[in-house]
Every structure is written in C-alpha cells, then in structure tokens.
Amino acid sequence: MEIILVRALQLIMALSLLVLIHEFGHFLFARIFKVRVEKFYLFFDWKFSLFKWKPKNSETEYGIGWVPLGGYCKIAGMIDESMDTEQMKKPAQDWEYRSKPAWQRLLIIVGGVMFNLITAIFIYSMVLFTWGESYTKLEDMKNGLAFNETAREIGFRNGDIIIKIDGEAGQRLYHDKVRSANIFREVCNAKEVTVLRDNKEIAIAIPDTLGLLNMNKGGIFMQERILPVIESVEINSAGAAAGIAKGDRIVAIDGVAVDSWSGFRATLADLKEKGKQNFGIEVLRDSAVQLSVTVDSTFILGVMPVMNDYPAGHNDYGFWASFPAGISFGIDVLRDYVNDFKYVFTSEGAKSVGMFASIGSLFPASWDWHEFWLMTAFLSIILAFMNILPIPALDGGHALFLVTEIITGKQPSDKFLERAQMIGMLIILGLFVLATYNDLMKFVF
C-alpha cells in the first residue's frame, strides 16, 4: 500500500505540474494577442468545481475541477471541449479567438505543446547539472548478459559480452530509467551485433522481424548477467533450512541447469506455476552438493547473490554546458518515443496502452527526486506529442485545420468545427476506455 501511495503522489504532482504548464502556454499566447481567457482550470469542472477564484477586474476565472483528466483554458470565441455553441451564435468581438488572424490562432493552439517541450528540455538540463549521468559500458560487463528465448533463437548465448553494434564499439547502459532502454532499441534496429564469447568475436545477424514488442516476449531480451553465487542467506529461511551457504554457486534447480541469477528466478517461477514446493538444488562448493528444498506458497528461498561490481562511467555538467546536453537528451527521448509509437497500431501494442496505473508504475517505488524529475520530463514529452497528433479535439487537430486555412485562405465553418470536436472527443473517450480496460486487466485481474 505504501508503494502505491508513493507512486500515486508522484503521478499527481507530475501531471498537475505538466497540465498547468501546458494550459499556461495557451493562456500566455492568448493574452499576448489580447484574446480573452474566460477560465483557467486544473482538472475539469463538470457540473461543479472544488475551488474557483476570479480576481477583481480580471476576465479570467481560475479554479480546480473534480474530474482529474487534465485541465483546460477556455478561450473566448473558440470551439473547444466546453462546446459553448451559444457564444459562437453571437457576433464576433475583437477580443475573441475567432477574430484573430490564423497565424495568431495557430500560436495560441500550439503554445501548450511548445511549453511542454521547453519544460522537458529544462528539466533534463537541470537533472544533468545536478546529478550528471552514470553509465556502464557493455564491453566492461565481464560476466556478460543473460538472454531470453527470443535472443537465444537469434544466436545470443548467456555470458555473451556485446562489444560492437553495427561495427561501433563503446555502447553504454545508462543507469537512469528513461535511457536504460536505449540499448534495446540499438540492438533492435541493428543489422549485426558482435559479441565476445570464449575470447572469440562472433557476429550475430539481427533479423528485420525483430521489434521492441517481439524481443521481450518470454522475459527481458537481455539483462545484466549476475552469477548465481550466494552472498547471504536469511536466518530461518527456506534456503537456510536446505543448507545453502554463503559462497555456494547454484548449478541446477530441479534438474534444470542455472547459469545466471535471472535463470535462477525464472526456474523458480516455473516451479511456482506448477505448484511444486519440494525440489532439489545442486550447488557447487569444493565439489557438487545435492540439497533438498521445501518452500511455502511464496517460493522465496531467502538468498541473495553476489552483485557485479563493474567500473561505472560518469559525466558531470556545468550550468551552461547542461543546456545543450539537455536539448540533446530531450531530442533523443522524443525521437525514440515517436519511433516506438508505431507499435500502438499493432495488436500487442494496443494492449500496452495504459492509463493512470500504467503511468504511475513508471515512477520509483520509493521517493527519488532524480527519477521523479526524469519521469516528469518524459511525461512532458509524451503530453506534447500526444496533443499534437492530428486528432480533432486535440491541439494537433485544431492546428491541422489552421494550417489548412493558412494555405487555402478558407476558414472551416463553425458547424464543421463543432462536428469535428465531437468526433475527436469520441475518439479520445474510446482511447480512455481502452487504456482503463488494459490497466484493469494488468493490475487488478
């Protein structure tokens, strides 16, 4: 329960901040062009609001709604999610959105996306300035990597050390959660990966059919290979009762050979699925020793491995140097997200679409400001990209109509915009239902 609360708090803080920044982008450009903003709300105030305040002599009502699905900036003379069609029947006023030139309306519309992108880059810059970046070179991981079945079918073997990807050496495994997946993309998009196996360089061809979704079927495609050598055993645990001791190297479980800690956990998971609570474990001391283990329904042995101690690289950034590095960071994340977005239109990708539970699971289980800000910047980029999609009711849909107007010189009718807004809202509602359903299937059932 504590983990859920910590993640929920981080999610609420991040989304509230990003929604306010997004809506402020619309608000700022509207005020620059002297367009009246009638409401500025965090969350939606359907039927009623939790809080509202209108400063003296101000045209804008500020408030907090009770429906936590974003926020909105109600701009006078614009067909938006409020569907205020009565206002549109009245003669246009100079201070209304519809009275302004198309280029000004376009800047008002894309202001939110612009501010989200700027926010992400600023956060990345400050994260690099404050904490720097840490990584491990793959070639320094002397125990190699552990691979799933998909990787082994391609030609990888547990213990392989990746030394080149498409002929380029020095690939890094970043220690932060946002960029730790970069190495998967590099392998997925490569033509050839060179590994060191038994002191020999071996080239492995990567098939074009390998995709980010396919590569992780049946477990993580590749992960740090931690040898199954025991560092500690909990007192009164199933492992201690079986006689497992510090320094033991686990060789096999229930007759299945084990050569990595991930293999150890995968084999235990298989036994748990079968409900087999009594099994043998072979360990290597001075010689092979057979032990008998009995576990409870949790299948926890209470043993921990000796963790790898690889040399870690670290880059520090001065204040001014952090900004170009932050821009590069943000561009890389945006590019990767855009490239990954194509998987949403596959059957497997549609299952990965999630709502609050999925997004919340991205945050660390314990409070970590470094990871919090990295995930907040990542969500800011997602919010910018999703909003600029050319779907009616989203900023991208409005922008598409405005660009068409600038090119053709013809403004769509209010009736057309009203219908497009309704269609867009139905599409968004459908995506919301799909995302909520996926969350329920993933985290509840």
C-alpha positions as CSV (number, residue, x, y, z in Angstrom):
1,M,0.0,0.0,0.0
2,E,2.9,2.4,0.8
3,I,4.4,1.8,-2.7
4,I,1.0,2.6,-4.3
5,L,0.7,5.8,-2.3
6,V,4.2,7.0,-3.1
7,R,3.7,6.4,-6.8
8,A,0.3,8.0,-6.7
9,L,1.7,11.1,-5.1
10,Q,4.5,11.4,-7.7
11,L,2.0,10.9,-10.5
12,I,-0.4,13.5,-9.2
13,M,2.4,16.0,-8.7
14,A,3.9,15.4,-12.1
15,L,0.7,15.5,-14.1
16,S,-0.7,18.6,-12.2
17,L,2.5,20.5,-12.9
18,L,2.6,19.5,-16.6
19,V,-1.1,20.2,-17.1
20,L,-0.7,23.7,-15.6
21,I,2.3,24.4,-17.8
22,H,0.5,23.1,-20.9
23,E,-2.5,25.3,-20.3
24,F,-0.3,28.3,-19.4
25,G,1.2,28.0,-22.8
26,H,-2.3,28.5,-24.4
27,F,-3.1,31.3,-21.8
28,L,0.2,33.2,-22.4
29,F,-0.2,33.4,-26.2
30,A,-3.9,34.2,-25.9
31,R,-3.1,37.2,-23.6
32,I,-0.2,38.3,-25.9
33,F,-2.7,38.6,-28.8
34,K,-5.3,40.2,-26.5
35,V,-7.7,37.3,-26.6
36,R,-9.9,36.9,-23.5
37,V,-9.4,33.8,-21.4
38,E,-12.7,33.0,-19.5
39,K,-11.5,30.1,-17.5
40,F,-8.1,28.6,-16.4
41,Y,-8.7,25.2,-14.7
42,L,-6.6,22.3,-13.4
43,F,-8.9,19.3,-13.9
44,F,-12.4,19.5,-15.4
45,D,-15.2,21.2,-13.5
46,W,-18.2,19.3,-15.0
47,K,-21.3,20.5,-13.0
48,F,-19.2,22.0,-10.2
49,S,-15.7,22.9,-9.1
50,L,-13.7,22.2,-6.0
51,F,-12.3,25.7,-5.9
52,K,-12.7,28.8,-8.0
53,W,-11.4,32.4,-7.8
54,K,-11.8,35.4,-10.0
55,P,-9.6,38.3,-9.2
56,K,-11.0,41.8,-9.1
57,N,-11.1,43.4,-12.6
58,S,-10.0,40.1,-14.1
59,E,-11.6,38.5,-17.1
60,T,-10.4,35.0,-16.1
61,E,-11.9,32.6,-13.5
62,Y,-9.2,30.3,-12.0
63,G,-10.1,27.0,-10.4
64,I,-9.7,23.3,-9.7
65,G,-12.2,20.9,-11.0
66,W,-13.1,17.5,-9.6
67,V,-12.6,15.3,-12.7
68,P,-8.8,14.6,-12.8
69,L,-8.4,14.1,-16.5
70,G,-6.2,17.1,-17.4
71,G,-7.3,20.7,-17.4
72,Y,-8.4,23.4,-19.8
73,C,-8.1,27.0,-20.7
74,K,-11.5,28.3,-22.0
75,I,-10.7,30.9,-24.7
76,A,-13.4,33.2,-25.8
77,G,-14.7,32.6,-29.3
78,M,-13.2,29.2,-29.7
79,I,-15.0,25.8,-30.2
80,D,-13.3,23.6,-27.6
81,E,-14.2,20.9,-25.1
82,S,-16.7,23.2,-23.4
83,M,-18.8,23.0,-26.6
84,D,-20.1,26.6,-25.9
85,T,-22.0,26.9,-29.1
86,E,-24.3,29.7,-27.8
87,Q,-21.3,32.1,-27.7
88,M,-20.5,31.3,-31.3
89,K,-24.0,32.4,-32.4
90,K,-23.3,35.9,-31.3
91,P,-21.4,38.5,-33.4
92,A,-17.6,38.1,-33.2
93,Q,-15.8,40.5,-30.9
94,D,-12.3,41.9,-31.3
95,W,-11.2,40.2,-28.1
96,E,-12.3,36.7,-29.3
97,Y,-10.1,34.0,-30.7
98,R,-12.1,33.7,-33.9
99,S,-11.5,37.4,-34.7
100,K,-7.7,36.9,-34.8
101,P,-5.5,36.1,-37.9
102,A,-4.9,32.4,-38.5
103,W,-1.2,32.6,-37.6
104,Q,-2.0,34.1,-34.1
105,R,-4.7,31.4,-33.5
106,L,-2.1,28.8,-34.5
107,L,0.4,30.0,-31.9
108,I,-2.3,30.0,-29.3
109,I,-3.1,26.4,-30.1
110,V,0.5,25.1,-30.2
111,G,1.5,27.2,-27.2
112,G,0.8,24.3,-24.8
113,V,2.9,21.8,-26.8
114,M,5.7,24.3,-27.0
115,F,5.7,24.8,-23.3
116,N,5.7,21.1,-22.6
117,L,8.8,20.6,-24.8
118,I,10.6,23.5,-23.3
119,T,9.8,22.2,-19.8
120,A,11.1,18.7,-20.6
121,I,14.4,20.1,-22.0
122,F,14.8,22.4,-19.0
123,I,14.2,19.5,-16.6
124,Y,16.7,17.3,-18.4
125,S,19.2,20.1,-18.3
126,M,18.8,20.7,-14.6
127,V,19.0,16.9,-13.9
128,L,22.3,16.7,-15.8
129,F,23.5,19.8,-14.0
130,T,22.5,18.5,-10.5
131,W,23.3,14.8,-10.8
132,G,25.2,14.3,-14.0
133,E,24.8,11.0,-15.8
134,S,26.1,7.5,-14.9
135,Y,26.5,4.5,-17.2
136,T,28.4,1.2,-17.7
137,K,30.0,0.3,-21.0
138,L,28.7,-3.1,-22.3
139,E,32.3,-4.2,-23.0
140,D,33.1,-3.8,-19.3
141,M,30.4,-6.2,-18.2
142,K,32.8,-9.1,-17.9
143,N,30.1,-11.6,-16.8
144,G,28.2,-10.8,-20.0
145,L,24.5,-10.6,-20.4
146,A,21.6,-13.1,-19.8
147,F,19.2,-13.5,-22.7
148,N,15.7,-14.7,-23.2
149,E,14.5,-17.4,-25.6
150,T,13.9,-15.0,-28.4
151,A,17.5,-13.7,-28.2
152,R,18.9,-17.3,-28.0
153,E,17.0,-18.2,-31.1
154,I,18.7,-15.4,-32.9
155,G,22.1,-16.6,-31.8
156,F,22.9,-15.0,-28.5
157,R,24.2,-17.1,-25.5
158,N,24.2,-16.4,-21.8
159,G,27.5,-14.8,-20.9
160,D,28.0,-13.1,-24.3
161,I,29.7,-9.6,-24.0
162,I,28.4,-7.2,-26.6
163,I,31.4,-5.3,-27.9
164,K,30.0,-3.8,-31.2
165,I,26.7,-2.8,-32.6
166,D,26.8,-2.4,-36.4
167,G,30.6,-2.1,-36.1
168,E,30.5,0.6,-33.5
169,A,32.1,0.0,-30.0
170,G,31.6,1.7,-26.7
171,Q,27.8,1.3,-26.3
172,R,26.5,2.4,-22.9
173,L,23.9,1.0,-20.5
174,Y,22.6,4.2,-18.7
175,H,21.7,3.9,-15.1
176,D,18.6,6.1,-15.3
177,K,15.2,4.6,-16.0
178,V,14.4,6.8,-19.1
179,R,17.5,5.9,-21.1
180,S,18.2,2.4,-19.8
181,A,16.0,1.0,-22.7
182,N,18.2,2.7,-25.3
183,I,20.4,-0.3,-25.7
184,F,17.3,-2.4,-26.6
185,R,16.5,0.0,-29.4
186,E,20.1,-0.1,-30.7
187,V,20.1,-3.9,-30.8
188,C,16.6,-4.0,-32.3
189,N,17.5,-1.6,-35.1
190,A,20.9,-3.1,-35.8
191,K,21.9,-5.3,-38.7
192,E,24.6,-7.0,-36.8
193,V,25.8,-7.3,-33.2
194,T,29.3,-8.5,-32.4
195,V,29.8,-10.4,-29.1
196,L,32.8,-11.8,-27.3
197,R,32.3,-15.5,-26.4
198,D,35.1,-17.7,-25.1
199,N,37.5,-14.9,-26.1
200,K,36.3,-15.1,-29.7
201,E,34.5,-12.4,-31.6
202,I,31.2,-13.7,-33.1
203,A,28.9,-11.7,-35.4
204,I,25.1,-12.2,-34.9
205,A,22.7,-11.1,-37.6
206,I,19.6,-9.3,-36.3
207,P,16.5,-10.2,-38.3
208,D,14.3,-7.3,-39.7
209,T,11.3,-9.0,-38.0
210,L,12.7,-8.3,-34.5
211,G,10.8,-5.5,-32.9
212,L,10.7,-3.9,-29.4
213,L,7.5,-5.8,-28.6
214,N,8.6,-9.1,-30.0
215,M,12.1,-9.0,-28.4
216,N,10.8,-9.0,-24.9
217,K,8.3,-11.9,-25.3
218,G,9.0,-14.5,-22.7
219,G,11.1,-12.2,-20.5
220,I,13.5,-9.4,-20.9
221,F,15.5,-9.7,-24.1
222,M,18.8,-9.2,-22.3
223,Q,19.8,-8.1,-18.9
224,E,22.9,-7.9,-16.8
225,R,24.2,-11.4,-16.0
226,I,24.6,-11.9,-12.3
227,L,26.2,-15.2,-11.5
228,P,24.2,-17.4,-9.1
229,V,26.8,-17.2,-6.4
230,I,25.3,-16.7,-2.9
231,E,26.3,-13.6,-0.9
232,S,23.9,-14.0,2.0
233,V,21.2,-16.4,3.4
234,E,18.4,-15.1,5.6
235,I,18.1,-16.8,9.0
236,N,15.1,-19.2,9.3
237,S,14.6,-19.0,5.5
238,A,13.8,-22.0,3.2
239,G,17.3,-21.6,1.8
240,A,18.9,-21.8,5.2
241,A,16.8,-24.8,6.2
242,A,18.0,-26.6,3.0
243,G,21.7,-25.9,3.9
244,I,22.5,-23.3,1.3
245,A,25.5,-21.2,2.5
246,K,27.4,-18.1,1.5
247,G,29.8,-18.8,-1.4
248,D,27.7,-21.6,-2.9
249,R,27.2,-21.4,-6.6
250,I,23.8,-22.7,-7.7
251,V,24.3,-25.1,-10.6
252,A,20.8,-26.5,-11.1
253,I,17.3,-26.4,-9.7
254,D,15.1,-29.5,-10.0
255,G,17.4,-30.8,-12.7
256,V,17.3,-27.6,-14.8
257,A,20.8,-26.0,-15.3
258,V,21.2,-22.5,-14.0
259,D,24.0,-20.1,-15.0
260,S,22.6,-16.7,-14.0
261,W,20.5,-15.1,-11.3
262,S,17.8,-14.3,-13.8
263,G,17.8,-18.0,-14.8
264,F,17.5,-18.9,-11.1
265,R,14.5,-16.7,-10.7
266,A,12.9,-17.9,-14.0
267,T,13.2,-21.5,-12.9
268,L,11.7,-20.8,-9.5
269,A,8.8,-19.0,-11.3
270,D,8.2,-22.1,-13.4
271,L,8.1,-24.3,-10.3
272,K,5.7,-21.9,-8.6
273,E,3.4,-22.1,-11.6
274,K,3.5,-25.9,-11.4
275,G,2.9,-25.7,-7.7
276,K,6.0,-27.9,-6.9
277,Q,7.1,-26.9,-3.5
278,N,9.6,-29.7,-2.9
279,F,12.6,-29.9,-5.2
280,G,16.3,-30.4,-5.4
281,I,19.1,-27.8,-5.7
282,E,22.6,-28.6,-6.8
283,V,25.3,-26.2,-5.5
284,L,29.0,-26.1,-6.2
285,R,31.4,-25.8,-3.2
286,D,34.6,-27.7,-3.3
287,S,32.5,-30.2,-5.2
288,A,28.9,-30.6,-6.3
289,V,26.4,-31.0,-3.4
290,Q,22.8,-32.0,-3.7
291,L,20.3,-30.2,-1.4
292,S,16.6,-30.7,-0.9
293,V,14.4,-27.6,-0.6
294,T,10.9,-27.1,0.7
295,V,9.3,-23.7,0.2
296,D,5.9,-22.2,1.1
297,S,3.5,-20.7,-1.3
298,T,5.6,-17.5,-1.8
299,F,8.5,-19.6,-3.2
300,I,11.0,-17.3,-1.5
301,L,14.3,-19.0,-0.6
302,G,15.7,-16.1,1.3
303,V,19.1,-16.0,-0.6
304,M,20.9,-13.1,-2.3
305,P,23.6,-13.2,-4.9
306,V,27.0,-11.5,-5.1
307,M,26.3,-8.4,-7.2
308,N,28.5,-7.4,-10.0
309,D,31.0,-4.5,-9.4
310,Y,31.7,-3.1,-12.8
311,P,33.6,0.2,-13.4
312,A,31.0,2.9,-13.9
313,G,31.4,6.0,-16.1
314,H,30.1,9.4,-15.0
315,N,29.7,12.7,-16.7
316,D,29.2,16.0,-14.8
317,Y,27.9,19.1,-16.5
318,G,28.4,22.8,-15.6
319,F,25.4,25.1,-15.6
320,W,25.7,26.4,-19.2
321,A,27.0,23.1,-20.6
322,S,23.9,21.3,-19.2
323,F,21.6,23.1,-21.7
324,P,22.9,21.7,-25.0
325,A,23.2,18.3,-23.3
326,G,19.6,18.7,-22.1
327,I,18.4,19.6,-25.6
328,S,20.2,16.5,-27.0
329,F,18.7,14.4,-24.2
330,G,15.2,15.7,-25.0
331,I,15.5,15.2,-28.7
332,D,16.7,11.6,-28.2
333,V,13.8,10.8,-25.9
334,L,11.3,12.4,-28.3
335,R,12.7,10.6,-31.3
336,D,12.7,7.2,-29.5
337,Y,9.1,7.8,-28.4
338,V,7.9,8.8,-31.9
339,N,9.6,5.7,-33.3
340,D,8.1,3.4,-30.7
341,F,4.6,4.9,-31.3
342,K,4.1,2.8,-34.4
343,Y,3.7,-0.2,-32.2
344,V,0.5,1.2,-30.8
345,F,-1.2,0.2,-34.0
346,T,-0.4,-3.5,-33.6
347,S,-2.4,-5.9,-31.6
348,E,0.3,-6.3,-29.0
349,G,0.9,-2.6,-28.9
350,A,-2.8,-1.8,-28.3
351,K,-2.6,-4.0,-25.1
352,S,0.3,-1.8,-23.8
353,V,-1.8,1.4,-23.9
354,G,-2.4,2.3,-20.3
355,M,-3.9,4.9,-18.0
356,F,-3.1,6.1,-14.5
357,A,-2.0,2.7,-13.1
358,S,0.4,2.1,-16.0
359,I,1.8,5.6,-15.9
360,G,2.1,5.5,-12.1
361,S,4.1,2.3,-12.3
362,L,6.9,4.2,-14.2
363,F,7.8,6.1,-11.1
364,P,10.1,4.6,-8.5
365,A,8.6,2.7,-5.5
366,S,10.4,4.9,-3.0
367,W,10.9,8.6,-3.3
368,D,13.8,9.6,-5.5
369,W,14.0,13.2,-6.8
370,H,16.4,12.2,-9.6
371,E,14.0,9.6,-11.0
372,F,10.9,11.8,-10.3
373,W,12.2,14.6,-12.4
374,L,13.4,12.3,-15.2
375,M,9.9,10.7,-15.4
376,T,8.2,14.1,-15.2
377,A,10.2,15.3,-18.2
378,F,9.4,12.1,-20.0
379,L,5.7,12.6,-19.4
380,S,6.0,16.2,-20.6
381,I,7.3,14.9,-23.9
382,I,4.6,12.3,-24.1
383,L,2.0,15.0,-23.4
384,A,3.4,17.3,-26.1
385,F,3.5,14.5,-28.7
386,M,0.0,13.1,-27.9
387,N,-1.5,16.6,-28.0
388,I,0.0,17.5,-31.4
389,L,-1.5,14.4,-33.0
390,P,-3.9,15.5,-35.8
391,I,-7.0,14.3,-34.0
392,P,-10.0,16.7,-33.7
393,A,-10.4,18.0,-30.1
394,L,-6.6,17.8,-29.6
395,D,-4.3,20.7,-30.2
396,G,-3.0,18.9,-33.3
397,G,-6.5,18.7,-34.8
398,H,-7.0,22.4,-34.3
399,A,-3.5,23.1,-35.7
400,L,-4.3,21.0,-38.8
401,F,-7.4,23.0,-39.6
402,L,-5.5,26.3,-39.1
403,V,-2.6,25.2,-41.3
404,T,-5.2,24.3,-44.0
405,E,-6.8,27.7,-43.6
406,I,-3.5,29.5,-43.9
407,I,-2.7,27.5,-47.1
408,T,-6.2,27.7,-48.7
409,G,-7.3,31.0,-47.3
410,K,-10.7,29.4,-46.4
411,Q,-11.8,29.1,-42.7
412,P,-13.9,26.0,-41.8
413,S,-17.4,26.7,-40.8
414,D,-18.4,26.6,-37.1
415,K,-20.7,23.7,-37.8
416,F,-17.8,21.7,-39.3
417,L,-15.6,22.5,-36.3
418,E,-18.4,21.5,-33.9
419,R,-18.8,18.1,-35.5
420,A,-15.0,17.6,-35.7
421,Q,-14.8,18.4,-32.0
422,M,-17.5,15.9,-31.1
423,I,-15.8,13.2,-33.3
424,G,-12.5,13.9,-31.6
425,M,-13.9,13.7,-28.2
426,L,-15.5,10.3,-29.0
427,I,-12.0,9.1,-30.2
428,I,-10.4,10.3,-27.1
429,L,-13.1,8.7,-25.0
430,G,-12.5,5.4,-26.8
431,L,-8.8,5.6,-26.1
432,F,-9.6,6.3,-22.5
433,V,-11.8,3.2,-22.2
434,L,-9.2,1.1,-23.9
435,A,-6.4,2.3,-21.6
436,T,-8.6,1.9,-18.5
437,Y,-9.5,-1.7,-19.6
438,N,-5.8,-2.6,-20.1
439,D,-5.0,-1.2,-16.6
440,L,-7.7,-3.3,-15.0
441,M,-6.6,-6.5,-16.8
442,K,-2.9,-5.8,-16.0
443,F,-3.1,-4.6,-12.4
444,V,-6.5,-6.0,-11.0
445,F,-7.4,-9.3,-12.6
